[in-house]
Amino acid sequence: MPVLADPRGALLAFVCSCRITLLAPLALYFIGLGIAALRGPDPAYALQQTFSDAVVFTFTLTAFG
C-alpha cells in the first residue's frame, strides 16, 4: 500500500487536491475542541478524547487522501 510507505506524500497530495479549503475550518475545529477540553470539568479525559479524534482524523487523511 503506497499510502503506508509514504504517509507524508499522501497527506501532501490530499492537501493539494482539496486546495486547502477544508484544512482551515478543521484546524479551527480542533483548536476549539482543545479550548473546550481545557475549560471542562475533566480536562484530562477531554484532552485524551480530542487527541484520539485528531489521530483518527490524521489516519483517515493519510489512508483515503
PDBQT receptor file of N, H, CA, C and O in Angstrom, charges set to zero:
ATOM      1  N   MET A   1       0.842  -1.166   0.000  1.00  0.00    +0.000 N 
ATOM      2  CA  MET A   1       0.000   0.000   0.000  1.00  0.00    +0.000 C 
ATOM      3  C   MET A   1       0.891   1.232   0.000  1.00  0.00    +0.000 C 
ATOM      4  O   MET A   1       1.624   1.455   0.964  1.00  0.00    +0.000 OA
ATOM      5  N   PRO A   2       0.847   2.028  -1.042  1.00  0.00    +0.000 N 
ATOM      6  CA  PRO A   2       1.756   3.172  -1.131  1.00  0.00    +0.000 C 
ATOM      7  C   PRO A   2       1.505   4.243  -0.076  1.00  0.00    +0.000 C 
ATOM      8  O   PRO A   2       2.410   5.010   0.254  1.00  0.00    +0.000 OA
ATOM      9  N   VAL A   3       0.272   4.303   0.463  1.00  0.00    +0.000 N 
ATOM     10  H   VAL A   3      -0.462   3.680   0.195  1.00  0.00    +0.000 HD
ATOM     11  CA  VAL A   3      -0.019   5.312   1.475  1.00  0.00    +0.000 C 
ATOM     12  C   VAL A   3       0.780   5.045   2.744  1.00  0.00    +0.000 C 
ATOM     13  O   VAL A   3       1.283   5.976   3.375  1.00  0.00    +0.000 OA
ATOM     14  N   LEU A   4       0.895   3.779   3.116  1.00  0.00    +0.000 N 
ATOM     15  H   LEU A   4       0.486   3.023   2.604  1.00  0.00    +0.000 HD
ATOM     16  CA  LEU A   4       1.655   3.442   4.320  1.00  0.00    +0.000 C 
ATOM     17  C   LEU A   4       3.149   3.618   4.103  1.00  0.00    +0.000 C 
ATOM     18  O   LEU A   4       3.888   3.892   5.048  1.00  0.00    +0.000 OA
ATOM     19  N   ALA A   5       3.594   3.464   2.869  1.00  0.00    +0.000 N 
ATOM     20  H   ALA A   5       2.994   3.241   2.101  1.00  0.00    +0.000 HD
ATOM     21  CA  ALA A   5       5.009   3.645   2.578  1.00  0.00    +0.000 C 
ATOM     22  C   ALA A   5       5.411   5.120   2.635  1.00  0.00    +0.000 C 
ATOM     23  O   ALA A   5       6.534   5.449   3.017  1.00  0.00    +0.000 OA
ATOM     24  N   ASP A   6       4.493   5.999   2.257  1.00  0.00    +0.000 N 
ATOM     25  H   ASP A   6       3.580   5.732   1.948  1.00  0.00    +0.000 HD
ATOM     26  CA  ASP A   6       4.792   7.432   2.228  1.00  0.00    +0.000 C 
ATOM     27  C   ASP A   6       3.598   8.243   2.736  1.00  0.00    +0.000 C 
ATOM     28  O   ASP A   6       2.906   8.874   1.937  1.00  0.00    +0.000 OA
ATOM     29  N   PRO A   7       3.341   8.237   4.057  1.00  0.00    +0.000 N 
ATOM     30  CA  PRO A   7       2.179   8.976   4.568  1.00  0.00    +0.000 C 
ATOM     31  C   PRO A   7       2.286  10.482   4.356  1.00  0.00    +0.000 C 
ATOM     32  O   PRO A   7       1.276  11.154   4.148  1.00  0.00    +0.000 OA
ATOM     33  N   ARG A   8       3.504  11.015   4.408  1.00  0.00    +0.000 N 
ATOM     34  H   ARG A   8       4.325  10.469   4.577  1.00  0.00    +0.000 HD
ATOM     35  CA  ARG A   8       3.661  12.458   4.210  1.00  0.00    +0.000 C 
ATOM     36  C   ARG A   8       3.274  12.844   2.779  1.00  0.00    +0.000 C 
ATOM     37  O   ARG A   8       2.623  13.866   2.563  1.00  0.00    +0.000 OA
ATOM     38  N   GLY A   9       3.675  12.029   1.809  1.00  0.00    +0.000 N 
ATOM     39  H   GLY A   9       4.205  11.199   1.984  1.00  0.00    +0.000 HD
ATOM     40  CA  GLY A   9       3.309  12.285   0.419  1.00  0.00    +0.000 C 
ATOM     41  C   GLY A   9       1.809  12.181   0.213  1.00  0.00    +0.000 C 
ATOM     42  O   GLY A   9       1.229  12.956  -0.547  1.00  0.00    +0.000 OA
ATOM     43  N   ALA A  10       1.171  11.216   0.894  1.00  0.00    +0.000 N 
ATOM     44  H   ALA A  10       1.642  10.586   1.511  1.00  0.00    +0.000 HD
ATOM     45  CA  ALA A  10      -0.279  11.078   0.791  1.00  0.00    +0.000 C 
ATOM     46  C   ALA A  10      -0.986  12.293   1.377  1.00  0.00    +0.000 C 
ATOM     47  O   ALA A  10      -1.974  12.775   0.823  1.00  0.00    +0.000 OA
ATOM     48  N   LEU A  11      -0.472  12.784   2.502  1.00  0.00    +0.000 N 
ATOM     49  H   LEU A  11       0.330  12.393   2.952  1.00  0.00    +0.000 HD
ATOM     50  CA  LEU A  11      -1.069  13.972   3.114  1.00  0.00    +0.000 C 
ATOM     51  C   LEU A  11      -0.884  15.196   2.226  1.00  0.00    +0.000 C 
ATOM     52  O   LEU A  11      -1.809  15.993   2.068  1.00  0.00    +0.000 OA
ATOM     53  N   LEU A  12       0.294  15.350   1.650  1.00  0.00    +0.000 N 
ATOM     54  H   LEU A  12       1.046  14.703   1.779  1.00  0.00    +0.000 HD
ATOM     55  CA  LEU A  12       0.528  16.477   0.737  1.00  0.00    +0.000 C 
ATOM     56  C   LEU A  12      -0.351  16.385  -0.506  1.00  0.00    +0.000 C 
ATOM     57  O   LEU A  12      -0.846  17.403  -0.990  1.00  0.00    +0.000 OA
ATOM     58  N   ALA A  13      -0.547  15.183  -1.024  1.00  0.00    +0.000 N 
ATOM     59  H   ALA A  13      -0.145  14.356  -0.631  1.00  0.00    +0.000 HD
ATOM     60  CA  ALA A  13      -1.426  15.008  -2.183  1.00  0.00    +0.000 C 
ATOM     61  C   ALA A  13      -2.856  15.370  -1.828  1.00  0.00    +0.000 C 
ATOM     62  O   ALA A  13      -3.567  15.972  -2.633  1.00  0.00    +0.000 OA
ATOM     63  N   PHE A  14      -3.285  15.001  -0.613  1.00  0.00    +0.000 N 
ATOM     64  H   PHE A  14      -2.708  14.512   0.041  1.00  0.00    +0.000 HD
ATOM     65  CA  PHE A  14      -4.633  15.348  -0.181  1.00  0.00    +0.000 C 
ATOM     66  C   PHE A  14      -4.800  16.854  -0.052  1.00  0.00    +0.000 C 
ATOM     67  O   PHE A  14      -5.806  17.415  -0.486  1.00  0.00    +0.000 OA
ATOM     68  N   VAL A  15      -3.807  17.508   0.548  1.00  0.00    +0.000 N 
ATOM     69  H   VAL A  15      -2.990  17.053   0.900  1.00  0.00    +0.000 HD
ATOM     70  CA  VAL A  15      -3.876  18.965   0.717  1.00  0.00    +0.000 C 
ATOM     71  C   VAL A  15      -3.931  19.650  -0.645  1.00  0.00    +0.000 C 
ATOM     72  O   VAL A  15      -4.702  20.590  -0.839  1.00  0.00    +0.000 OA
ATOM     73  N   CYS A  16      -3.120  19.182  -1.581  1.00  0.00    +0.000 N 
ATOM     74  H   CYS A  16      -2.494  18.418  -1.423  1.00  0.00    +0.000 HD
ATOM     75  CA  CYS A  16      -3.119  19.777  -2.919  1.00  0.00    +0.000 C 
ATOM     76  C   CYS A  16      -4.435  19.528  -3.636  1.00  0.00    +0.000 C 
ATOM     77  O   CYS A  16      -4.919  20.403  -4.354  1.00  0.00    +0.000 OA
ATOM     78  N   SER A  17      -5.022  18.353  -3.456  1.00  0.00    +0.000 N 
ATOM     79  H   SER A  17      -4.628  17.642  -2.873  1.00  0.00    +0.000 HD
ATOM     80  CA  SER A  17      -6.266  18.055  -4.156  1.00  0.00    +0.000 C 
ATOM     81  C   SER A  17      -7.439  18.833  -3.574  1.00  0.00    +0.000 C 
ATOM     82  O   SER A  17      -8.378  19.161  -4.299  1.00  0.00    +0.000 OA
ATOM     83  N   CYS A  18      -7.401  19.130  -2.285  1.00  0.00    +0.000 N 
ATOM     84  H   CYS A  18      -6.638  18.863  -1.697  1.00  0.00    +0.000 HD
ATOM     85  CA  CYS A  18      -8.502  19.880  -1.664  1.00  0.00    +0.000 C 
ATOM     86  C   CYS A  18      -8.301  21.379  -1.765  1.00  0.00    +0.000 C 
ATOM     87  O   CYS A  18      -9.194  22.154  -1.424  1.00  0.00    +0.000 OA
ATOM     88  N   ARG A  19      -7.148  21.784  -2.225  1.00  0.00    +0.000 N 
ATOM     89  H   ARG A  19      -6.422  21.154  -2.501  1.00  0.00    +0.000 HD
ATOM     90  CA  ARG A  19      -6.821  23.199  -2.343  1.00  0.00    +0.000 C 
ATOM     91  C   ARG A  19      -6.946  23.931  -1.000  1.00  0.00    +0.000 C 
ATOM     92  O   ARG A  19      -7.266  25.119  -0.949  1.00  0.00    +0.000 OA
ATOM     93  N   ILE A  20      -6.691  23.209   0.055  1.00  0.00    +0.000 N 
ATOM     94  H   ILE A  20      -6.430  22.245   0.013  1.00  0.00    +0.000 HD
ATOM     95  CA  ILE A  20      -6.657  23.724   1.419  1.00  0.00    +0.000 C 
ATOM     96  C   ILE A  20      -7.991  24.354   1.838  1.00  0.00    +0.000 C 
ATOM     97  O   ILE A  20      -8.018  25.165   2.763  1.00  0.00    +0.000 OA
ATOM     98  N   THR A  21      -9.081  24.000   1.183  1.00  0.00    +0.000 N 
ATOM     99  H   THR A  21      -9.059  23.341   0.431  1.00  0.00    +0.000 HD
ATOM    100  CA  THR A  21     -10.369  24.561   1.574  1.00  0.00    +0.000 C 
ATOM    101  C   THR A  21     -10.899  23.941   2.854  1.00  0.00    +0.000 C 
ATOM    102  O   THR A  21     -11.641  24.593   3.589  1.00  0.00    +0.000 OA
ATOM    103  N   LEU A  22     -10.538  22.704   3.135  1.00  0.00    +0.000 N 
ATOM    104  H   LEU A  22      -9.935  22.175   2.538  1.00  0.00    +0.000 HD
ATOM    105  CA  LEU A  22     -11.043  22.047   4.334  1.00  0.00    +0.000 C 
ATOM    106  C   LEU A  22     -10.120  22.185   5.531  1.00  0.00    +0.000 C 
ATOM    107  O   LEU A  22     -10.566  22.027   6.668  1.00  0.00    +0.000 OA
ATOM    108  N   LEU A  23      -8.868  22.470   5.311  1.00  0.00    +0.000 N 
ATOM    109  H   LEU A  23      -8.506  22.598   4.387  1.00  0.00    +0.000 HD
ATOM    110  CA  LEU A  23      -7.914  22.444   6.415  1.00  0.00    +0.000 C 
ATOM    111  C   LEU A  23      -8.088  23.599   7.391  1.00  0.00    +0.000 C 
ATOM    112  O   LEU A  23      -7.918  23.404   8.595  1.00  0.00    +0.000 OA
ATOM    113  N   ALA A  24      -8.416  24.774   6.922  1.00  0.00    +0.000 N 
ATOM    114  H   ALA A  24      -8.554  24.932   5.944  1.00  0.00    +0.000 HD
ATOM    115  CA  ALA A  24      -8.592  25.904   7.837  1.00  0.00    +0.000 C 
ATOM    116  C   ALA A  24      -9.775  25.675   8.775  1.00  0.00    +0.000 C 
ATOM    117  O   ALA A  24      -9.613  25.858   9.982  1.00  0.00    +0.000 OA
ATOM    118  N   PRO A  25     -10.960  25.283   8.289  1.00  0.00    +0.000 N 
ATOM    119  CA  PRO A  25     -12.056  25.019   9.227  1.00  0.00    +0.000 C 
ATOM    120  C   PRO A  25     -11.759  23.852  10.174  1.00  0.00    +0.000 C 
ATOM    121  O   PRO A  25     -12.149  23.884  11.341  1.00  0.00    +0.000 OA
ATOM    122  N   LEU A  26     -11.072  22.827   9.675  1.00  0.00    +0.000 N 
ATOM    123  H   LEU A  26     -10.755  22.801   8.727  1.00  0.00    +0.000 HD
ATOM    124  CA  LEU A  26     -10.748  21.698  10.544  1.00  0.00    +0.000 C 
ATOM    125  C   LEU A  26      -9.743  22.094  11.617  1.00  0.00    +0.000 C 
ATOM    126  O   LEU A  26      -9.839  21.637  12.755  1.00  0.00    +0.000 OA
ATOM    127  N   ALA A  27      -8.786  22.934  11.266  1.00  0.00    +0.000 N 
ATOM    128  H   ALA A  27      -8.708  23.305  10.341  1.00  0.00    +0.000 HD
ATOM    129  CA  ALA A  27      -7.829  23.407  12.267  1.00  0.00    +0.000 C 
ATOM    130  C   ALA A  27      -8.555  24.211  13.344  1.00  0.00    +0.000 C 
ATOM    131  O   ALA A  27      -8.287  24.040  14.533  1.00  0.00    +0.000 OA
ATOM    132  N   LEU A  28      -9.463  25.079  12.936  1.00  0.00    +0.000 N 
ATOM    133  H   LEU A  28      -9.680  25.218  11.970  1.00  0.00    +0.000 HD
ATOM    134  CA  LEU A  28     -10.242  25.854  13.910  1.00  0.00    +0.000 C 
ATOM    135  C   LEU A  28     -11.101  24.932  14.770  1.00  0.00    +0.000 C 
ATOM    136  O   LEU A  28     -11.265  25.168  15.967  1.00  0.00    +0.000 OA
ATOM    137  N   TYR A  29     -11.643  23.893  14.164  1.00  0.00    +0.000 N 
ATOM    138  H   TYR A  29     -11.510  23.701  13.192  1.00  0.00    +0.000 HD
ATOM    139  CA  TYR A  29     -12.460  22.930  14.912  1.00  0.00    +0.000 C 
ATOM    140  C   TYR A  29     -11.637  22.261  16.004  1.00  0.00    +0.000 C 
ATOM    141  O   TYR A  29     -12.087  22.168  17.146  1.00  0.00    +0.000 OA
ATOM    142  N   PHE A  30     -10.432  21.791  15.666  1.00  0.00    +0.000 N 
ATOM    143  H   PHE A  30     -10.066  21.866  14.738  1.00  0.00    +0.000 HD
ATOM    144  CA  PHE A  30      -9.611  21.118  16.665  1.00  0.00    +0.000 C 
ATOM    145  C   PHE A  30      -9.071  22.088  17.705  1.00  0.00    +0.000 C 
ATOM    146  O   PHE A  30      -8.883  21.705  18.860  1.00  0.00    +0.000 OA
ATOM    147  N   ILE A  31      -8.822  23.313  17.327  1.00  0.00    +0.000 N 
ATOM    148  H   ILE A  31      -8.974  23.624  16.389  1.00  0.00    +0.000 HD
ATOM    149  CA  ILE A  31      -8.428  24.321  18.327  1.00  0.00    +0.000 C 
ATOM    150  C   ILE A  31      -9.575  24.565  19.298  1.00  0.00    +0.000 C 
ATOM    151  O   ILE A  31      -9.370  24.659  20.508  1.00  0.00    +0.000 OA
ATOM    152  N   GLY A  32     -10.784  24.665  18.755  1.00  0.00    +0.000 N 
ATOM    153  H   GLY A  32     -10.951  24.589  17.772  1.00  0.00    +0.000 HD
ATOM    154  CA  GLY A  32     -11.966  24.831  19.609  1.00  0.00    +0.000 C 
ATOM    155  C   GLY A  32     -12.176  23.649  20.538  1.00  0.00    +0.000 C 
ATOM    156  O   GLY A  32     -12.538  23.826  21.701  1.00  0.00    +0.000 OA
ATOM    157  N   LEU A  33     -11.946  22.431  20.026  1.00  0.00    +0.000 N 
ATOM    158  H   LEU A  33     -11.652  22.287  19.081  1.00  0.00    +0.000 HD
ATOM    159  CA  LEU A  33     -12.055  21.253  20.890  1.00  0.00    +0.000 C 
ATOM    160  C   LEU A  33     -11.033  21.310  22.018  1.00  0.00    +0.000 C 
ATOM    161  O   LEU A  33     -11.340  20.975  23.162  1.00  0.00    +0.000 OA
ATOM    162  N   GLY A  34      -9.818  21.736  21.690  1.00  0.00    +0.000 N 
ATOM    163  H   GLY A  34      -9.568  22.009  20.761  1.00  0.00    +0.000 HD
ATOM    164  CA  GLY A  34      -8.781  21.840  22.720  1.00  0.00    +0.000 C 
ATOM    165  C   GLY A  34      -9.130  22.861  23.788  1.00  0.00    +0.000 C 
ATOM    166  O   GLY A  34      -8.943  22.605  24.977  1.00  0.00    +0.000 OA
ATOM    167  N   ILE A  35      -9.633  24.010  23.377  1.00  0.00    +0.000 N 
ATOM    168  H   ILE A  35      -9.786  24.218  22.411  1.00  0.00    +0.000 HD
ATOM    169  CA  ILE A  35     -10.022  25.052  24.338  1.00  0.00    +0.000 C 
ATOM    170  C   ILE A  35     -11.179  24.571  25.200  1.00  0.00    +0.000 C 
ATOM    171  O   ILE A  35     -11.183  24.778  26.413  1.00  0.00    +0.000 OA
ATOM    172  N   ALA A  36     -12.163  23.926  24.571  1.00  0.00    +0.000 N 
ATOM    173  H   ALA A  36     -12.160  23.758  23.585  1.00  0.00    +0.000 HD
ATOM    174  CA  ALA A  36     -13.294  23.408  25.336  1.00  0.00    +0.000 C 
ATOM    175  C   ALA A  36     -12.848  22.330  26.310  1.00  0.00    +0.000 C 
ATOM    176  O   ALA A  36     -13.367  22.242  27.422  1.00  0.00    +0.000 OA
ATOM    177  N   ALA A  37     -11.892  21.512  25.900  1.00  0.00    +0.000 N 
ATOM    178  H   ALA A  37     -11.470  21.584  24.996  1.00  0.00    +0.000 HD
ATOM    179  CA  ALA A  37     -11.396  20.460  26.787  1.00  0.00    +0.000 C 
ATOM    180  C   ALA A  37     -10.713  21.055  28.008  1.00  0.00    +0.000 C 
ATOM    181  O   ALA A  37     -10.859  20.535  29.114  1.00  0.00    +0.000 OA
ATOM    182  N   LEU A  38      -9.981  22.120  27.823  1.00  0.00    +0.000 N 
ATOM    183  H   LEU A  38      -9.862  22.542  26.924  1.00  0.00    +0.000 HD
ATOM    184  CA  LEU A  38      -9.281  22.741  28.947  1.00  0.00    +0.000 C 
ATOM    185  C   LEU A  38     -10.230  23.431  29.917  1.00  0.00    +0.000 C 
ATOM    186  O   LEU A  38      -9.901  23.599  31.091  1.00  0.00    +0.000 OA
ATOM    187  N   ARG A  39     -11.407  23.833  29.438  1.00  0.00    +0.000 N 
ATOM    188  H   ARG A  39     -11.675  23.696  28.484  1.00  0.00    +0.000 HD
ATOM    189  CA  ARG A  39     -12.358  24.543  30.286  1.00  0.00    +0.000 C 
ATOM    190  C   ARG A  39     -13.391  23.624  30.921  1.00  0.00    +0.000 C 
ATOM    191  O   ARG A  39     -14.182  24.067  31.754  1.00  0.00    +0.000 OA
ATOM    192  N   GLY A  40     -13.396  22.354  30.539  1.00  0.00    +0.000 N 
ATOM    193  H   GLY A  40     -12.753  21.994  29.862  1.00  0.00    +0.000 HD
ATOM    194  CA  GLY A  40     -14.406  21.417  31.037  1.00  0.00    +0.000 C 
ATOM    195  C   GLY A  40     -14.119  20.927  32.445  1.00  0.00    +0.000 C 
ATOM    196  O   GLY A  40     -13.097  21.275  33.036  1.00  0.00    +0.000 OA
ATOM    197  N   PRO A  41     -15.039  20.106  32.987  1.00  0.00    +0.000 N 
ATOM    198  CA  PRO A  41     -14.871  19.613  34.355  1.00  0.00    +0.000 C 
ATOM    199  C   PRO A  41     -13.753  18.576  34.496  1.00  0.00    +0.000 C 
ATOM    200  O   PRO A  41     -13.181  18.439  35.577  1.00  0.00    +0.000 OA
ATOM    201  N   ASP A  42     -13.433  17.850  33.430  1.00  0.00    +0.000 N 
ATOM    202  H   ASP A  42     -13.897  17.961  32.551  1.00  0.00    +0.000 HD
ATOM    203  CA  ASP A  42     -12.366  16.844  33.488  1.00  0.00    +0.000 C 
ATOM    204  C   ASP A  42     -11.438  17.047  32.295  1.00  0.00    +0.000 C 
ATOM    205  O   ASP A  42     -11.567  16.353  31.287  1.00  0.00    +0.000 OA
ATOM    206  N   PRO A  43     -10.500  17.994  32.400  1.00  0.00    +0.000 N 
ATOM    207  CA  PRO A  43      -9.639  18.322  31.253  1.00  0.00    +0.000 C 
ATOM    208  C   PRO A  43      -8.810  17.153  30.748  1.00  0.00    +0.000 C 
ATOM    209  O   PRO A  43      -8.584  17.053  29.542  1.00  0.00    +0.000 OA
ATOM    210  N   ALA A  44      -8.350  16.268  31.617  1.00  0.00    +0.000 N 
ATOM    211  H   ALA A  44      -8.533  16.349  32.597  1.00  0.00    +0.000 HD
ATOM    212  CA  ALA A  44      -7.502  15.158  31.180  1.00  0.00    +0.000 C 
ATOM    213  C   ALA A  44      -8.269  14.228  30.242  1.00  0.00    +0.000 C 
ATOM    214  O   ALA A  44      -7.748  13.831  29.200  1.00  0.00    +0.000 OA
ATOM    215  N   TYR A  45      -9.492  13.883  30.604  1.00  0.00    +0.000 N 
ATOM    216  H   TYR A  45      -9.915  14.205  31.450  1.00  0.00    +0.000 HD
ATOM    217  CA  TYR A  45     -10.292  12.999  29.751  1.00  0.00    +0.000 C 
ATOM    218  C   TYR A  45     -10.653  13.686  28.438  1.00  0.00    +0.000 C 
ATOM    219  O   TYR A  45     -10.569  13.072  27.374  1.00  0.00    +0.000 OA
ATOM    220  N   ALA A  46     -11.048  14.939  28.505  1.00  0.00    +0.000 N 
ATOM    221  H   ALA A  46     -11.116  15.438  29.369  1.00  0.00    +0.000 HD
ATOM    222  CA  ALA A  46     -11.438  15.658  27.292  1.00  0.00    +0.000 C 
ATOM    223  C   ALA A  46     -10.250  15.845  26.356  1.00  0.00    +0.000 C 
ATOM    224  O   ALA A  46     -10.407  15.737  25.140  1.00  0.00    +0.000 OA
ATOM    225  N   LEU A  47      -9.076  16.120  26.892  1.00  0.00    +0.000 N 
ATOM    226  H   LEU A  47      -8.949  16.207  27.880  1.00  0.00    +0.000 HD
ATOM    227  CA  LEU A  47      -7.891  16.247  26.054  1.00  0.00    +0.000 C 
ATOM    228  C   LEU A  47      -7.520  14.909  25.427  1.00  0.00    +0.000 C 
ATOM    229  O   LEU A  47      -7.063  14.871  24.284  1.00  0.00    +0.000 OA
ATOM    230  N   GLN A  48      -7.709  13.816  26.153  1.00  0.00    +0.000 N 
ATOM    231  H   GLN A  48      -8.080  13.847  27.082  1.00  0.00    +0.000 HD
ATOM    232  CA  GLN A  48      -7.442  12.497  25.602  1.00  0.00    +0.000 C 
ATOM    233  C   GLN A  48      -8.395  12.215  24.439  1.00  0.00    +0.000 C 
ATOM    234  O   GLN A  48      -7.969  11.692  23.410  1.00  0.00    +0.000 OA
ATOM    235  N   GLN A  49      -9.660  12.550  24.586  1.00  0.00    +0.000 N 
ATOM    236  H   GLN A  49     -10.006  12.975  25.422  1.00  0.00    +0.000 HD
ATOM    237  CA  GLN A  49     -10.627  12.349  23.516  1.00  0.00    +0.000 C 
ATOM    238  C   GLN A  49     -10.290  13.227  22.308  1.00  0.00    +0.000 C 
ATOM    239  O   GLN A  49     -10.385  12.772  21.168  1.00  0.00    +0.000 OA
ATOM    240  N   THR A  50      -9.902  14.468  22.547  1.00  0.00    +0.000 N 
ATOM    241  H   THR A  50      -9.825  14.838  23.473  1.00  0.00    +0.000 HD
ATOM    242  CA  THR A  50      -9.532  15.366  21.462  1.00  0.00    +0.000 C 
ATOM    243  C   THR A  50      -8.315  14.835  20.724  1.00  0.00    +0.000 C 
ATOM    244  O   THR A  50      -8.268  14.873  19.494  1.00  0.00    +0.000 OA
ATOM    245  N   PHE A  51      -7.325  14.338  21.470  1.00  0.00    +0.000 N 
ATOM    246  H   PHE A  51      -7.364  14.307  22.469  1.00  0.00    +0.000 HD
ATOM    247  CA  PHE A  51      -6.136  13.778  20.842  1.00  0.00    +0.000 C 
ATOM    248  C   PHE A  51      -6.492  12.541  20.018  1.00  0.00    +0.000 C 
ATOM    249  O   PHE A  51      -5.987  12.372  18.908  1.00  0.00    +0.000 OA
ATOM    250  N   SER A  52      -7.360  11.674  20.553  1.00  0.00    +0.000 N 
ATOM    251  H   SER A  52      -7.770  11.811  21.455  1.00  0.00    +0.000 HD
ATOM    252  CA  SER A  52      -7.733  10.483  19.801  1.00  0.00    +0.000 C 
ATOM    253  C   SER A  52      -8.506  10.860  18.545  1.00  0.00    +0.000 C 
ATOM    254  O   SER A  52      -8.344  10.210  17.512  1.00  0.00    +0.000 OA
ATOM    255  N   ASP A  53      -9.348  11.897  18.605  1.00  0.00    +0.000 N 
ATOM    256  H   ASP A  53      -9.480  12.425  19.444  1.00  0.00    +0.000 HD
ATOM    257  CA  ASP A  53     -10.050  12.380  17.407  1.00  0.00    +0.000 C 
ATOM    258  C   ASP A  53      -9.050  12.879  16.366  1.00  0.00    +0.000 C 
ATOM    259  O   ASP A  53      -9.211  12.619  15.174  1.00  0.00    +0.000 OA
ATOM    260  N   ALA A  54      -8.032  13.587  16.809  1.00  0.00    +0.000 N 
ATOM    261  H   ALA A  54      -7.901  13.798  17.778  1.00  0.00    +0.000 HD
ATOM    262  CA  ALA A  54      -7.019  14.094  15.881  1.00  0.00    +0.000 C 
ATOM    263  C   ALA A  54      -6.239  12.950  15.244  1.00  0.00    +0.000 C 
ATOM    264  O   ALA A  54      -5.908  13.012  14.060  1.00  0.00    +0.000 OA
ATOM    265  N   VAL A  55      -5.942  11.910  16.014  1.00  0.00    +0.000 N 
ATOM    266  H   VAL A  55      -6.210  11.860  16.976  1.00  0.00    +0.000 HD
ATOM    267  CA  VAL A  55      -5.217  10.757  15.470  1.00  0.00    +0.000 C 
ATOM    268  C   VAL A  55      -6.069  10.037  14.437  1.00  0.00    +0.000 C 
ATOM    269  O   VAL A  55      -5.570   9.670  13.373  1.00  0.00    +0.000 OA
ATOM    270  N   VAL A  56      -7.340   9.831  14.733  1.00  0.00    +0.000 N 
ATOM    271  H   VAL A  56      -7.746  10.128  15.598  1.00  0.00    +0.000 HD
ATOM    272  CA  VAL A  56      -8.234   9.164  13.786  1.00  0.00    +0.000 C 
ATOM    273  C   VAL A  56      -8.378  10.004  12.521  1.00  0.00    +0.000 C 
ATOM    274  O   VAL A  56      -8.370   9.466  11.414  1.00  0.00    +0.000 OA
ATOM    275  N   PHE A  57      -8.508  11.308  12.677  1.00  0.00    +0.000 N 
ATOM    276  H   PHE A  57      -8.515  11.745  13.577  1.00  0.00    +0.000 HD
ATOM    277  CA  PHE A  57      -8.638  12.185  11.515  1.00  0.00    +0.000 C 
ATOM    278  C   PHE A  57      -7.375  12.137  10.662  1.00  0.00    +0.000 C 
ATOM    279  O   PHE A  57      -7.462  12.074   9.436  1.00  0.00    +0.000 OA
ATOM    280  N   THR A  58      -6.210  12.166  11.291  1.00  0.00    +0.000 N 
ATOM    281  H   THR A  58      -6.139  12.218  12.287  1.00  0.00    +0.000 HD
ATOM    282  CA  THR A  58      -4.958  12.115  10.554  1.00  0.00    +0.000 C 
ATOM    283  C   THR A  58      -4.812  10.783   9.813  1.00  0.00    +0.000 C 
ATOM    284  O   THR A  58      -4.379  10.749   8.662  1.00  0.00    +0.000 OA
ATOM    285  N   PHE A  59      -5.176   9.698  10.481  1.00  0.00    +0.000 N 
ATOM    286  H   PHE A  59      -5.529   9.726  11.417  1.00  0.00    +0.000 HD
ATOM    287  CA  PHE A  59      -5.131   8.394   9.826  1.00  0.00    +0.000 C 
ATOM    288  C   PHE A  59      -6.066   8.356   8.618  1.00  0.00    +0.000 C 
ATOM    289  O   PHE A  59      -5.710   7.821   7.568  1.00  0.00    +0.000 OA
ATOM    290  N   THR A  60      -7.247   8.919   8.768  1.00  0.00    +0.000 N 
ATOM    291  H   THR A  60      -7.537   9.354   9.620  1.00  0.00    +0.000 HD
ATOM    292  CA  THR A  60      -8.205   8.957   7.676  1.00  0.00    +0.000 C 
ATOM    293  C   THR A  60      -7.657   9.758   6.503  1.00  0.00    +0.000 C 
ATOM    294  O   THR A  60      -7.807   9.353   5.350  1.00  0.00    +0.000 OA
ATOM    295  N   LEU A  61      -7.027  10.885   6.790  1.00  0.00    +0.000 N 
ATOM    296  H   LEU A  61      -6.905  11.213   7.726  1.00  0.00    +0.000 HD
ATOM    297  CA  LEU A  61      -6.425  11.688   5.722  1.00  0.00    +0.000 C 
ATOM    298  C   LEU A  61      -5.350  10.915   4.963  1.00  0.00    +0.000 C 
ATOM    299  O   LEU A  61      -5.291  10.953   3.734  1.00  0.00    +0.000 OA
ATOM    300  N   THR A  62      -4.506  10.220   5.709  1.00  0.00    +0.000 N 
ATOM    301  H   THR A  62      -4.553  10.189   6.707  1.00  0.00    +0.000 HD
ATOM    302  CA  THR A  62      -3.425   9.506   5.027  1.00  0.00    +0.000 C 
ATOM    303  C   THR A  62      -3.921   8.260   4.320  1.00  0.00    +0.000 C 
ATOM    304  O   THR A  62      -3.386   7.897   3.272  1.00  0.00    +0.000 OA
ATOM    305  N   ALA A  63      -4.925   7.600   4.862  1.00  0.00    +0.000 N 
ATOM    306  H   ALA A  63      -5.360   7.895   5.713  1.00  0.00    +0.000 HD
ATOM    307  CA  ALA A  63      -5.413   6.369   4.260  1.00  0.00    +0.000 C 
ATOM    308  C   ALA A  63      -6.265   6.631   3.019  1.00  0.00    +0.000 C 
ATOM    309  O   ALA A  63      -6.141   5.920   2.022  1.00  0.00    +0.000 OA
ATOM    310  N   PHE A  64      -7.113   7.630   3.073  1.00  0.00    +0.000 N 
ATOM    311  H   PHE A  64      -7.213   8.208   3.883  1.00  0.00    +0.000 HD
ATOM    312  CA  PHE A  64      -8.042   7.862   1.978  1.00  0.00    +0.000 C 
ATOM    313  C   PHE A  64      -7.700   9.077   1.140  1.00  0.00    +0.000 C 
ATOM    314  O   PHE A  64      -8.363   9.351   0.140  1.00  0.00    +0.000 OA
ATOM    315  N   GLY A  65      -6.675   9.805   1.541  1.00  0.00    +0.000 N 
ATOM    316  H   GLY A  65      -6.137   9.582   2.354  1.00  0.00    +0.000 HD
ATOM    317  CA  GLY A  65      -6.310  11.005   0.803  1.00  0.00    +0.000 C 
ATOM    318  C   GLY A  65      -5.531  10.665  -0.413  1.00  0.00    +0.000 C 
ATOM    319  O   GLY A  65      -5.136  11.559  -1.162  1.00  0.00    +0.000 OA
TER     320      GLY A  65
